[in-house]
Amino acid sequence: MDTAFLCFFCERDSLVLCGETIPFFVNRGQIQPEGGRMSDVQQELADWIETDVIAEHILEELDERGVPATLESAKIVWLDLLEHELCDAIRASIKARVY
């Protein structure tokens, strides 16, 4: 496993996502908010999200762009998406549906 990827999380003991710093701990290989476990709805949603589809799309897009579809390049894409685009996309989706 890539130690640089692990250090991104481990050295800080927090994850910066959507401009918020979230303290975390690792439980059974999953990063969880510090001081508690996921709510039932959060756990159900995490189980429902098809991570293999996300991984497949990232690798296909890298390949189509002529970028080597390696684990490292895919991680860079995913972390960039998490940090810069995912929160805005979620907000826009919620706003468009007027929840």
C-alpha positions in Angstrom: 0.0 0.0 0.0 1.2 3.5 -0.8 2.5 5.2 2.3 2.2 8.7 0.8 -1.6 8.1 0.5 -1.8 6.9 4.1 0.3 9.9 5.4 -2.2 12.3 3.8 -4.7 11.2 6.4 -2.5 9.9 9.3 -0.1 12.8 9.8 -2.9 15.3 10.3 -5.5 13.1 12.2 -8.1 15.0 10.2 -9.6 15.2 6.8 -10.3 18.5 5.1 -13.4 18.1 2.9 -15.6 20.8 1.6 -13.6 23.4 3.5 -14.3 21.7 6.8 -11.6 19.9 8.9 -13.0 16.6 10.2 -11.2 14.8 13.0 -11.2 11.1 12.4 -10.1 7.7 13.6 -9.7 4.4 11.7 -12.0 1.5 12.7 -11.8 -1.8 10.9 -10.1 -0.1 7.9 -12.7 2.6 7.5 -12.2 6.3 8.3 -14.9 7.5 10.7 -15.6 10.7 12.5 -13.7 11.0 15.7 -15.7 10.3 18.8 -18.4 8.2 17.3 -19.7 5.8 14.7 -21.6 6.5 11.6 -25.3 7.0 11.9 -27.5 4.2 10.6 -28.5 6.3 7.5 -24.9 7.2 6.9 -23.8 3.6 7.1 -26.7 2.5 4.8 -25.7 5.2 2.3 -22.0 4.2 2.4 -23.0 0.6 1.8 -25.3 1.6 -1.1 -22.8 3.8 -3.0 -21.1 1.7 -5.6 -17.5 2.4 -5.2 -16.6 0.0 -8.0 -18.5 2.1 -10.5 -16.7 5.2 -9.4 -13.3 3.4 -9.7 -14.2 2.0 -13.1 -15.2 5.5 -14.4 -12.0 7.1 -13.1 -9.9 4.4 -14.8 -11.8 4.6 -18.1 -11.5 8.4 -18.2 -7.8 8.2 -17.5 -7.4 5.7 -20.3 -9.5 7.7 -22.8 -7.3 10.8 -22.1 -4.2 8.8 -22.7 -3.1 9.0 -19.0 -1.7 5.8 -17.6 -4.5 4.2 -15.6 -2.4 3.5 -12.5 -3.5 3.4 -8.9 -1.5 6.5 -8.2 -3.1 8.5 -11.0 -6.6 7.3 -10.0 -6.0 8.4 -6.4 -4.9 11.8 -7.5 -8.1 12.2 -9.5 -10.3 10.9 -6.7 -8.7 13.1 -4.0 -8.9 16.2 -6.3 -12.6 15.5 -6.9 -13.2 15.1 -3.2 -11.4 18.3 -2.4 -12.6 20.6 -5.2 -15.8 19.4 -6.9 -17.9 16.8 -5.0 -19.3 19.2 -2.4 -20.4 21.8 -5.0 -22.0 19.0 -7.1 -23.9 17.7 -4.0 -25.1 21.2 -3.1 -26.2 21.9 -6.7 -28.1 18.6 -6.9 -29.9 19.3 -3.6 -30.7 22.9 -4.7 -32.0 21.7 -8.1 -34.4 19.3 -6.3 -35.4 21.9 -3.7 -35.1 19.6 -0.7 
